[in-house]
Amino acid sequence: MMLRSLPLQIGLLAVLGVLFIISLRTPTEYPIDPQPPPIHLPVWIDPNTADAMELSMMPSIGPQTADRIIADREANGPYRSLSDLDRVPGIGPKTLQRLAPFIHIK
């Protein structure tokens, strides 16, 4: 009879051991931050003054397109509106739509 109940006793001890370990942990051991830290990015980028790295932070603008924006503004003068960026090779209506929230032309 004693041998039969041995697995049951071991199982009970294991469960009690796990419960004991869980009860020792305090909530401060694993703090949960309810809000992630804010990310500070520039709100707007002016394509007339931004360097290649700043331009590359915008969606759909990689290093090559950023270089083209800079080359175009040096060759053709400053951008007066968002739509002026369509003169840059590789920037079309869809890209302009994605860039609109990030562009501020002074």
N, CA, C and O atoms as a GROMACS GRO file, in nm:
protein
  424
    1MET      N    1   0.081  -0.119   0.000
    1MET     CA    2   0.000   0.000   0.000
    1MET      C    3   0.086   0.126   0.000
    1MET      O    4   0.054   0.225  -0.065
    2MET      N    5   0.195   0.119   0.074
    2MET     CA    6   0.283   0.234   0.086
    2MET      C    7   0.350   0.266  -0.047
    2MET      O    8   0.367   0.384  -0.079
    3LEU      N    9   0.388   0.166  -0.127
    3LEU     CA   10   0.455   0.187  -0.254
    3LEU      C   11   0.362   0.250  -0.357
    3LEU      O   12   0.406   0.328  -0.442
    4ARG      N   13   0.237   0.217  -0.349
    4ARG     CA   14   0.140   0.274  -0.441
    4ARG      C   15   0.122   0.424  -0.420
    4ARG      O   16   0.106   0.500  -0.517
    5SER      N   17   0.124   0.466  -0.299
    5SER     CA   18   0.101   0.607  -0.270
    5SER      C   19   0.228   0.691  -0.284
    5SER      O   20   0.222   0.814  -0.276
    6LEU      N   21   0.342   0.626  -0.304
    6LEU     CA   22   0.468   0.699  -0.318
    6LEU      C   23   0.466   0.796  -0.437
    6LEU      O   24   0.505   0.911  -0.419
    7PRO      N   25   0.423   0.757  -0.558
    7PRO     CA   26   0.417   0.853  -0.668
    7PRO      C   27   0.322   0.969  -0.637
    7PRO      O   28   0.346   1.084  -0.676
    8LEU      N   29   0.213   0.938  -0.568
    8LEU     CA   30   0.119   1.044  -0.531
    8LEU      C   31   0.183   1.142  -0.434
    8LEU      O   32   0.165   1.263  -0.446
    9GLN      N   33   0.258   1.089  -0.338
    9GLN     CA   34   0.325   1.175  -0.242
    9GLN      C   35   0.432   1.261  -0.310
    9GLN      O   36   0.447   1.379  -0.278
   10ILE      N   37   0.506   1.203  -0.401
   10ILE     CA   38   0.609   1.278  -0.474
   10ILE      C   39   0.544   1.387  -0.558
   10ILE      O   40   0.594   1.500  -0.564
   11GLY      N   41   0.435   1.354  -0.621
   11GLY     CA   42   0.363   1.454  -0.701
   11GLY      C   43   0.312   1.569  -0.616
   11GLY      O   44   0.323   1.685  -0.654
   12LEU      N   45   0.256   1.536  -0.499
   12LEU     CA   46   0.209   1.640  -0.408
   12LEU      C   47   0.323   1.728  -0.360
   12LEU      O   48   0.309   1.850  -0.352
   13LEU      N   49   0.435   1.666  -0.326
   13LEU     CA   50   0.552   1.744  -0.283
   13LEU      C   51   0.600   1.836  -0.395
   13LEU      O   52   0.639   1.950  -0.368
   14ALA      N   53   0.600   1.788  -0.518
   14ALA     CA   54   0.643   1.870  -0.630
   14ALA      C   55   0.551   1.990  -0.648
   14ALA      O   56   0.596   2.103  -0.668
   15VAL      N   57   0.421   1.966  -0.641
   15VAL     CA   58   0.324   2.075  -0.655
   15VAL      C   59   0.341   2.176  -0.542
   15VAL      O   60   0.340   2.296  -0.566
   16LEU      N   61   0.356   2.127  -0.420
   16LEU     CA   62   0.375   2.217  -0.306
   16LEU      C   63   0.505   2.296  -0.320
   16LEU      O   64   0.510   2.414  -0.286
   17GLY      N   65   0.610   2.231  -0.371
   17GLY     CA   66   0.737   2.301  -0.392
   17GLY      C   67   0.724   2.413  -0.493
   17GLY      O   68   0.776   2.523  -0.473
   18VAL      N   69   0.655   2.385  -0.602
   18VAL     CA   70   0.634   2.488  -0.704
   18VAL      C   71   0.551   2.603  -0.647
   18VAL      O   72   0.584   2.720  -0.670
   19LEU      N   73   0.446   2.572  -0.575
   19LEU     CA   74   0.363   2.677  -0.514
   19LEU      C   75   0.443   2.760  -0.414
   19LEU      O   76   0.426   2.881  -0.406
   20PHE      N   77   0.530   2.695  -0.339
   20PHE     CA   78   0.614   2.767  -0.243
   20PHE      C   79   0.708   2.863  -0.315
   20PHE      O   80   0.724   2.978  -0.273
   21ILE      N   81   0.770   2.818  -0.422
   21ILE     CA   82   0.862   2.903  -0.499
   21ILE      C   83   0.787   3.022  -0.559
   21ILE      O   84   0.836   3.134  -0.557
   22ILE      N   85   0.669   2.997  -0.611
   22ILE     CA   86   0.588   3.105  -0.668
   22ILE      C   87   0.552   3.207  -0.561
   22ILE      O   88   0.551   3.327  -0.587
   23SER      N   89   0.521   3.159  -0.440
   23SER     CA   90   0.482   3.252  -0.333
   23SER      C   91   0.598   3.339  -0.287
   23SER      O   92   0.575   3.446  -0.230
   24LEU      N   93   0.722   3.295  -0.309
   24LEU     CA   94   0.838   3.374  -0.268
   24LEU      C   95   0.865   3.492  -0.361
   24LEU      O   96   0.922   3.593  -0.319
   25ARG      N   97   0.825   3.480  -0.484
   25ARG     CA   98   0.849   3.589  -0.579
   25ARG      C   99   0.759   3.707  -0.545
   25ARG      O  100   0.643   3.689  -0.509
   26THR      N  101   0.815   3.826  -0.555
   26THR     CA  102   0.735   3.946  -0.531
   26THR      C  103   0.713   4.017  -0.664
   26THR      O  104   0.791   3.997  -0.757
   27PRO      N  105   0.610   4.099  -0.674
   27PRO     CA  106   0.584   4.171  -0.800
   27PRO      C  107   0.696   4.266  -0.838
   27PRO      O  108   0.712   4.298  -0.956
   28THR      N  109   0.775   4.313  -0.741
   28THR     CA  110   0.882   4.407  -0.774
   28THR      C  111   0.998   4.340  -0.846
   28THR      O  112   1.083   4.408  -0.904
   29GLU      N  113   1.004   4.208  -0.843
   29GLU     CA  114   1.111   4.139  -0.915
   29GLU      C  115   1.094   4.151  -1.066
   29GLU      O  116   1.192   4.152  -1.140
   30TYR      N  117   0.973   4.161  -1.110
   30TYR     CA  118   0.944   4.168  -1.252
   30TYR      C  119   0.853   4.288  -1.279
   30TYR      O  120   0.736   4.270  -1.311
   31PRO      N  121   0.906   4.409  -1.266
   31PRO     CA  122   0.820   4.525  -1.287
   31PRO      C  123   0.773   4.534  -1.432
   31PRO      O  124   0.848   4.505  -1.525
   32ILE      N  125   0.651   4.574  -1.447
   32ILE     CA  126   0.594   4.591  -1.580
   32ILE      C  127   0.570   4.739  -1.600
   32ILE      O  128   0.495   4.802  -1.525
   33ASP      N  129   0.632   4.794  -1.702
   33ASP     CA  130   0.614   4.935  -1.733
   33ASP      C  131   0.485   4.949  -1.814
   33ASP      O  132   0.477   4.897  -1.925
   34PRO      N  133   0.383   5.018  -1.760
   34PRO     CA  134   0.256   5.027  -1.831
   34PRO      C  135   0.265   5.107  -1.960
   34PRO      O  136   0.184   5.087  -2.051
   35GLN      N  137   0.362   5.198  -1.969
   35GLN     CA  138   0.378   5.278  -2.091
   35GLN      C  139   0.522   5.272  -2.136
   35GLN      O  140   0.613   5.295  -2.056
   36PRO      N  141   0.545   5.241  -2.262
   36PRO     CA  142   0.683   5.241  -2.312
   36PRO      C  143   0.738   5.383  -2.312
   36PRO      O  144   0.661   5.479  -2.319
   37PRO      N  145   0.869   5.397  -2.306
   37PRO     CA  146   0.925   5.532  -2.308
   37PRO      C  147   0.896   5.599  -2.442
   37PRO      O  148   0.892   5.533  -2.545
   38PRO      N  149   0.874   5.730  -2.440
   38PRO     CA  150   0.844   5.799  -2.566
   38PRO      C  151   0.964   5.800  -2.658
   38PRO      O  152   1.079   5.807  -2.614
   39ILE      N  153   0.938   5.793  -2.786
   39ILE     CA  154   1.043   5.800  -2.887
   39ILE      C  155   1.045   5.942  -2.940
   39ILE      O  156   0.943   5.994  -2.986
   40HIS      N  157   1.159   6.005  -2.932
   40HIS     CA  158   1.171   6.143  -2.977
   40HIS      C  159   1.233   6.147  -3.116
   40HIS      O  160   1.354   6.131  -3.132
   41LEU      N  161   1.150   6.167  -3.214
   41LEU     CA  162   1.196   6.182  -3.352
   41LEU      C  163   1.152   6.320  -3.400
   41LEU      O  164   1.056   6.377  -3.349
   42PRO      N  165   1.222   6.374  -3.498
   42PRO     CA  166   1.176   6.502  -3.550
   42PRO      C  167   1.035   6.486  -3.608
   42PRO      O  168   1.005   6.387  -3.675
   43VAL      N  169   0.953   6.584  -3.581
   43VAL     CA  170   0.815   6.576  -3.630
   43VAL      C  171   0.811   6.601  -3.780
   43VAL      O  172   0.744   6.529  -3.853
   44TRP      N  173   0.883   6.702  -3.824
   44TRP     CA  174   0.886   6.735  -3.966
   44TRP      C  175   1.029   6.746  -4.014
   44TRP      O  176   1.121   6.777  -3.938
   45ILE      N  177   1.045   6.720  -4.141
   45ILE     CA  178   1.176   6.735  -4.205
   45ILE      C  179   1.159   6.832  -4.321
   45ILE      O  180   1.068   6.818  -4.402
   46ASP      N  181   1.247   6.930  -4.327
   46ASP     CA  182   1.246   7.026  -4.437
   46ASP      C  183   1.343   6.977  -4.543
   46ASP      O  184   1.464   6.974  -4.518
   47PRO      N  185   1.294   6.938  -4.661
   47PRO     CA  186   1.383   6.885  -4.764
   47PRO      C  187   1.481   6.990  -4.818
   47PRO      O  188   1.576   6.955  -4.888
   48ASN      N  189   1.459   7.116  -4.786
   48ASN     CA  190   1.551   7.221  -4.830
   48ASN      C  191   1.674   7.233  -4.740
   48ASN      O  192   1.776   7.287  -4.782
   49THR      N  193   1.665   7.182  -4.618
   49THR     CA  194   1.777   7.196  -4.525
   49THR      C  195   1.828   7.062  -4.471
   49THR      O  196   1.936   7.056  -4.413
   50ALA      N  197   1.751   6.956  -4.489
   50ALA     CA  198   1.788   6.826  -4.432
   50ALA      C  199   1.908   6.766  -4.504
   50ALA      O  200   1.925   6.782  -4.625
   51ASP      N  201   1.990   6.696  -4.426
   51ASP     CA  202   2.101   6.622  -4.487
   51ASP      C  203   2.052   6.483  -4.526
   51ASP      O  204   1.936   6.447  -4.501
   52ALA      N  205   2.140   6.405  -4.588
   52ALA     CA  206   2.101   6.274  -4.640
   52ALA      C  207   2.051   6.181  -4.529
   52ALA      O  208   1.957   6.105  -4.550
   53MET      N  209   2.113   6.187  -4.412
   53MET     CA  210   2.072   6.099  -4.303
   53MET      C  211   1.930   6.133  -4.256
   53MET      O  212   1.849   6.044  -4.232
   54GLU      N  213   1.900   6.261  -4.242
   54GLU     CA  214   1.766   6.303  -4.200
   54GLU      C  215   1.662   6.263  -4.305
   54GLU      O  216   1.555   6.213  -4.271
   55LEU      N  217   1.693   6.284  -4.431
   55LEU     CA  218   1.600   6.247  -4.537
   55LEU      C  219   1.575   6.097  -4.539
   55LEU      O  220   1.464   6.053  -4.566
   56SER      N  221   1.678   6.018  -4.510
   56SER     CA  222   1.666   5.872  -4.511
   56SER      C  223   1.577   5.819  -4.400
   56SER      O  224   1.536   5.703  -4.405
   57MET      N  225   1.546   5.900  -4.300
   57MET     CA  226   1.459   5.855  -4.190
   57MET      C  227   1.313   5.852  -4.232
   57MET      O  228   1.230   5.792  -4.163
   58MET      N  229   1.280   5.914  -4.343
   58MET     CA  230   1.141   5.916  -4.389
   58MET      C  231   1.108   5.786  -4.462
   58MET      O  232   1.197   5.722  -4.519
   59PRO      N  233   0.980   5.746  -4.461
   59PRO     CA  234   0.942   5.624  -4.531
   59PRO      C  235   0.967   5.636  -4.682
   59PRO      O  236   0.946   5.742  -4.741
   60SER      N  237   1.011   5.527  -4.740
   60SER     CA  238   1.036   5.515  -4.885
   60SER      C  239   1.156   5.594  -4.933
   60SER      O  240   1.180   5.602  -5.054
   61ILE      N  241   1.233   5.653  -4.843
   61ILE     CA  242   1.352   5.729  -4.883
   61ILE      C  243   1.475   5.656  -4.832
   61ILE      O  244   1.501   5.650  -4.712
   62GLY      N  245   1.549   5.601  -4.925
   62GLY     CA  246   1.675   5.536  -4.890
   62GLY      C  247   1.791   5.631  -4.917
   62GLY      O  248   1.769   5.746  -4.955
   63PRO      N  249   1.912   5.584  -4.897
   63PRO     CA  250   2.030   5.670  -4.918
   63PRO      C  251   2.038   5.727  -5.060
   63PRO      O  252   2.074   5.844  -5.078
   64GLN      N  253   2.006   5.647  -5.161
   64GLN     CA  254   2.016   5.695  -5.299
   64GLN      C  255   1.913   5.804  -5.328
   64GLN      O  256   1.946   5.906  -5.389
   65THR      N  257   1.791   5.783  -5.284
   65THR     CA  258   1.688   5.884  -5.306
   65THR      C  259   1.719   6.011  -5.228
   65THR      O  260   1.695   6.122  -5.276
   66ALA      N  261   1.772   5.996  -5.108
   66ALA     CA  262   1.812   6.114  -5.029
   66ALA      C  263   1.918   6.194  -5.104
   66ALA      O  264   1.912   6.317  -5.110
   67ASP      N  265   2.016   6.124  -5.162
   67ASP     CA  266   2.119   6.193  -5.240
   67ASP      C  267   2.059   6.263  -5.362
   67ASP      O  268   2.103   6.372  -5.399
   68ARG      N  269   1.959   6.199  -5.424
   68ARG     CA  270   1.893   6.261  -5.540
   68ARG      C  271   1.817   6.387  -5.500
   68ARG      O  272   1.815   6.485  -5.575
   69ILE      N  273   1.754   6.385  -5.383
   69ILE     CA  274   1.681   6.503  -5.335
   69ILE      C  275   1.778   6.619  -5.316
   69ILE      O  276   1.751   6.732  -5.356
   70ILE      N  277   1.892   6.590  -5.255
   70ILE     CA  278   1.992   6.695  -5.231
   70ILE      C  279   2.048   6.747  -5.363
   70ILE      O  280   2.063   6.868  -5.381
   71ALA      N  281   2.080   6.656  -5.455
   71ALA     CA  282   2.134   6.697  -5.585
   71ALA      C  283   2.033   6.782  -5.662
   71ALA      O  284   2.070   6.881  -5.725
   72ASP      N  285   1.905   6.744  -5.655
   72ASP     CA  286   1.802   6.820  -5.725
   72ASP      C  287   1.785   6.960  -5.667
   72ASP      O  288   1.774   7.057  -5.741
   73ARG      N  289   1.784   6.971  -5.536
   73ARG     CA  290   1.766   7.105  -5.477
   73ARG      C  291   1.887   7.194  -5.504
   73ARG      O  292   1.873   7.316  -5.517
   74GLU      N  293   2.007   7.134  -5.514
   74GLU     CA  294   2.126   7.213  -5.548
   74GLU      C  295   2.123   7.257  -5.694
   74GLU      O  296   2.168   7.367  -5.728
   75ALA      N  297   2.069   7.171  -5.782
   75ALA     CA  298   2.065   7.203  -5.925
   75ALA      C  299   1.948   7.293  -5.963
   75ALA      O  300   1.961   7.379  -6.049
   76ASN      N  301   1.832   7.273  -5.899
   76ASN     CA  302   1.709   7.341  -5.941
   76ASN      C  303   1.653   7.439  -5.839
   76ASN      O  304   1.547   7.498  -5.863
   77GLY      N  305   1.718   7.456  -5.728
   77GLY     CA  306   1.670   7.549  -5.627
   77GLY      C  307   1.581   7.482  -5.524
   77GLY      O  308   1.554   7.363  -5.533
   78PRO      N  309   1.537   7.559  -5.426
   78PRO     CA  310   1.461   7.502  -5.314
   78PRO      C  311   1.322   7.453  -5.357
   78PRO      O  312   1.266   7.496  -5.458
   79TYR      N  313   1.271   7.362  -5.275
   79TYR     CA  314   1.136   7.311  -5.295
   79TYR      C  315   1.039   7.411  -5.232
   79TYR      O  316   1.060   7.456  -5.119
   80ARG      N  317   0.935   7.444  -5.305
   80ARG     CA  318   0.836   7.539  -5.253
   80ARG      C  319   0.712   7.468  -5.197
   80ARG      O  320   0.638   7.524  -5.117
   81SER      N  321   0.692   7.344  -5.240
   81SER     CA  322   0.578   7.267  -5.191
   81SER      C  323   0.614   7.119  -5.197
   81SER      O  324   0.714   7.080  -5.258
   82LEU      N  325   0.532   7.038  -5.134
   82LEU     CA  326   0.553   6.893  -5.135
   82LEU      C  327   0.554   6.839  -5.277
   82LEU      O  328   0.634   6.752  -5.309
   83SER      N  329   0.467   6.890  -5.362
   83SER     CA  330   0.458   6.840  -5.500
   83SER      C  331   0.585   6.866  -5.580
   83SER      O  332   0.609   6.798  -5.680
   84ASP      N  333   0.667   6.963  -5.538
   84ASP     CA  334   0.794   6.988  -5.608
   84ASP      C  335   0.888   6.867  -5.600
   84ASP      O  336   0.976   6.851  -5.684
   85LEU      N  337   0.870   6.784  -5.499
   85LEU     CA  338   0.957   6.666  -5.484
   85LEU      C  339   0.936   6.564  -5.595
   85LEU      O  340   1.019   6.475  -5.613
   86ASP      N  341   0.826   6.575  -5.670
   86ASP     CA  342   0.805   6.478  -5.779
   86ASP      C  343   0.903   6.499  -5.894
   86ASP      O  344   0.910   6.415  -5.984
   87ARG      N  345   0.978   6.606  -5.892
   87ARG     CA  346   1.080   6.626  -5.995
   87ARG      C  347   1.205   6.541  -5.966
   87ARG      O  348   1.295   6.533  -6.050
   88VAL      N  349   1.211   6.479  -5.850
   88VAL     CA  350   1.324   6.392  -5.813
   88VAL      C  351   1.297   6.253  -5.868
   88VAL      O  352   1.192   6.195  -5.841
   89PRO      N  353   1.392   6.197  -5.945
   89PRO     CA  354   1.373   6.061  -5.995
   89PRO      C  355   1.352   5.962  -5.880
   89PRO      O  356   1.426   5.962  -5.781
   90GLY      N  357   1.251   5.879  -5.894
   90GLY     CA  358   1.221   5.780  -5.791
   90GLY      C  359   1.112   5.823  -5.695
   90GLY      O  360   1.069   5.744  -5.610
   91ILE      N  361   1.066   5.947  -5.706
   91ILE     CA  362   0.957   5.994  -5.620
   91ILE      C  363   0.836   6.022  -5.708
   91ILE      O  364   0.839   6.108  -5.796
   92GLY      N  365   0.731   5.947  -5.682
   92GLY     CA  366   0.607   5.964  -5.757
   92GLY      C  367   0.492   5.994  -5.663
   92GLY      O  368   0.514   6.023  -5.546
   93PRO      N  369   0.369   5.988  -5.714
   93PRO     CA  370   0.251   6.022  -5.632
   93PRO      C  371   0.237   5.938  -5.505
   93PRO      O  372   0.202   5.991  -5.400
   94LYS      N  373   0.264   5.807  -5.513
   94LYS     CA  374   0.250   5.722  -5.394
   94LYS      C  375   0.353   5.759  -5.288
   94LYS      O  376   0.321   5.764  -5.169
   95THR      N  377   0.475   5.784  -5.331
   95THR     CA  378   0.579   5.823  -5.236
   95THR      C  379   0.546   5.958  -5.173
   95THR      O  380   0.564   5.977  -5.053
   96LEU      N  381   0.498   6.052  -5.254
   96LEU     CA  382   0.460   6.183  -5.201
   96LEU      C  383   0.352   6.169  -5.094
   96LEU      O  384   0.353   6.240  -4.993
   97GLN      N  385   0.258   6.078  -5.117
   97GLN     CA  386   0.151   6.056  -5.020
   97GLN      C  387   0.208   6.003  -4.888
   97GLN      O  388   0.164   6.044  -4.781
   98ARG      N  389   0.306   5.911  -4.896
   98ARG     CA  390   0.368   5.858  -4.774
   98ARG      C  391   0.453   5.962  -4.703
   98ARG      O  392   0.465   5.959  -4.581
   99LEU      N  393   0.512   6.054  -4.779
   99LEU     CA  394   0.599   6.156  -4.720
   99LEU      C  395   0.523   6.273  -4.658
   99LEU      O  396   0.576   6.341  -4.571
  100ALA      N  397   0.402   6.296  -4.702
  100ALA     CA  398   0.326   6.415  -4.661
  100ALA      C  399   0.326   6.441  -4.510
  100ALA      O  400   0.344   6.556  -4.471
  101PRO      N  401   0.307   6.341  -4.424
  101PRO     CA  402   0.305   6.371  -4.280
  101PRO      C  403   0.441   6.414  -4.223
  101PRO      O  404   0.448   6.469  -4.113
  102PHE      N  405   0.549   6.389  -4.297
  102PHE     CA  406   0.683   6.414  -4.244
  102PHE      C  407   0.749   6.540  -4.301
  102PHE      O  408   0.851   6.585  -4.249
  103ILE      N  409   0.691   6.595  -4.406
  103ILE     CA  410   0.754   6.708  -4.477
  103ILE      C  411   0.697   6.841  -4.428
  103ILE      O  412   0.575   6.858  -4.415
  104HIS      N  413   0.786   6.934  -4.401
  104HIS     CA  414   0.747   7.072  -4.368
  104HIS      C  415   0.843   7.163  -4.443
  104HIS      O  416   0.962   7.168  -4.411
  105ILE      N  417   0.792   7.234  -4.540
  105ILE     CA  418   0.877   7.322  -4.621
  105ILE      C  419   0.861   7.464  -4.567
  105ILE      O  420   0.751   7.519  -4.561
  106LYS      N  421   0.974   7.521  -4.528
  106LYS     CA  422   0.973   7.658  -4.471
  106LYS      C  423   0.985   7.762  -4.579
  106LYS      O  424   0.986   7.881  -4.550
   0.00000   0.00000   0.00000
